Amino acid sequence: MKKLMLFALLGGLSLVAPAQTEPETAVRIHGYQIALPSTPYRVLLGEFDAYQGGYELSNGDVLTMYQRGAHMYATVGEGQPKELVAAAPNVFVALDRELKVTIDRNDFGDVGGEVLMVVPATSTQANAGQVIRLVAAR
């Protein structure tokens, strides 16, 4: 009987050990996805001008969008610049798939939208992704 209990205990521990040591290979943001478009949306010359500038985010950071030559970039707070590709009208995705920006403008000039970004996981952070609302523009 003691051997049976020992085998059951060891068998249970062997199932738990790999689950703890297996690294997380994908970033998951529940209900959201950051993916590059299969065919990038074509942004005409001068069209990105409407998006350039700083946007205040709901977490207090500022999203800054700018262009250098034919390349579009965005930074969040003091973060590294991310090169963007247009995924659809008003939607931009970073080439490294760590940032997705959706900007919505209404007929009254109000700006809203959302920013999805991957935040490096820490030992105290359960979710490596964040969804941040865009609350104000330039």
C-alpha positions in Angstrom: 0.0 0.0 0.0 2.9 2.4 0.8 4.4 1.7 -2.6 1.2 2.5 -4.3 0.9 5.8 -2.5 4.5 6.6 -3.3 4.0 5.9 -7.0 0.9 8.0 -7.1 2.7 10.9 -5.4 5.8 10.7 -7.7 3.5 10.4 -10.8 1.6 13.5 -9.8 4.8 15.5 -9.2 6.2 14.4 -12.6 3.2 16.1 -14.3 3.6 19.4 -12.4 7.4 19.8 -12.9 7.3 20.3 -16.8 4.4 22.8 -16.5 6.5 25.0 -14.2 9.7 24.9 -16.3 8.2 25.3 -19.8 8.8 28.9 -21.0 5.9 31.0 -22.4 6.3 31.0 -26.2 3.4 33.3 -27.1 2.0 36.5 -25.8 -1.7 36.3 -25.2 -4.0 39.3 -24.7 -7.4 37.9 -23.9 -9.8 38.9 -26.7 -7.2 40.8 -28.8 -4.5 39.9 -31.3 -1.6 41.8 -32.8 -0.8 40.5 -36.2 0.8 41.9 -39.3 -1.6 42.2 -42.3 -1.1 39.7 -45.1 -1.3 42.7 -47.5 -0.4 46.1 -46.0 -2.8 48.9 -46.5 -1.4 51.5 -48.8 -0.9 54.9 -47.2 -0.7 57.6 -49.8 1.9 60.4 -49.7 0.9 62.9 -47.0 -2.0 60.8 -45.6 0.0 59.9 -42.5 0.3 63.6 -41.7 -3.1 63.4 -40.1 -1.9 60.9 -37.5 1.5 62.5 -36.6 1.8 64.0 -33.2 1.3 63.0 -29.6 -1.7 61.2 -28.1 -2.4 61.0 -24.3 -3.2 57.4 -23.2 -5.4 56.3 -20.3 -2.4 55.0 -18.4 -0.7 58.5 -18.4 1.8 57.7 -21.2 2.0 59.5 -24.5 1.9 57.8 -27.8 4.0 59.7 -30.4 3.6 58.9 -34.1 5.9 60.3 -36.7 7.4 59.7 -40.1 11.0 59.6 -41.4 11.0 59.4 -45.2 8.7 56.6 -46.2 8.8 54.9 -42.8 6.2 55.4 -40.1 7.1 55.1 -36.4 5.5 55.2 -33.0 6.9 55.4 -29.4 5.0 55.0 -26.2 6.4 57.0 -23.3 10.2 56.5 -23.1 10.0 53.3 -25.1 11.9 52.3 -28.2 10.6 53.5 -31.5 8.6 50.9 -33.4 8.4 50.9 -37.2 4.7 50.7 -38.3 2.9 49.3 -41.2 -0.7 50.3 -42.0 -3.1 47.3 -41.6 -6.3 49.2 -42.5 -7.5 52.7 -42.6 -6.8 54.2 -39.1 -5.0 51.0 -38.0 -1.2 50.6 -37.6 0.8 47.6 -36.5 4.5 47.5 -35.5 6.7 45.2 -37.6 7.7 43.4 -34.4 4.0 42.8 -33.6 4.4 44.5 -30.1 2.2 47.4 -30.8 -1.1 48.0 -32.6 -2.7 51.5 -32.8 -6.3 52.2 -33.9 -7.2 55.8 -34.1 -10.9 56.8 -34.5 -11.9 60.4 -35.4 -15.6 61.5 -35.4 -17.2 64.3 -37.4 -16.7 66.7 -34.5 -12.9 66.3 -34.4 -12.8 64.2 -31.3 -10.2 61.4 -31.3 -10.3 58.1 -29.6 -9.2 54.6 -30.2 -7.0 52.0 -28.5 -3.4 50.9 -28.2 -2.5 47.3 -27.8 1.0 46.7 -26.7 3.2 43.9 -25.4 4.8 44.6 -22.1 7.7 42.4 -21.0 6.6 40.0 -18.3 7.9 40.4 -14.8 7.8 38.0 -12.0 4.8 39.8 -10.5 2.9 40.4 -13.8 0.4 37.7 -14.7 -0.3 39.0 -18.2 2.4 40.2 -20.6 0.0 42.2 -22.8 -1.8 45.4 -22.1 -4.8 47.1 -23.7 -4.7 50.9 -23.3 -7.3 53.3 -24.3 -6.5 56.4 -26.3 -8.1 59.3 -24.5 -6.9 62.5 -26.2 -5.0 63.7 -29.2 -2.4 66.3 -29.9 
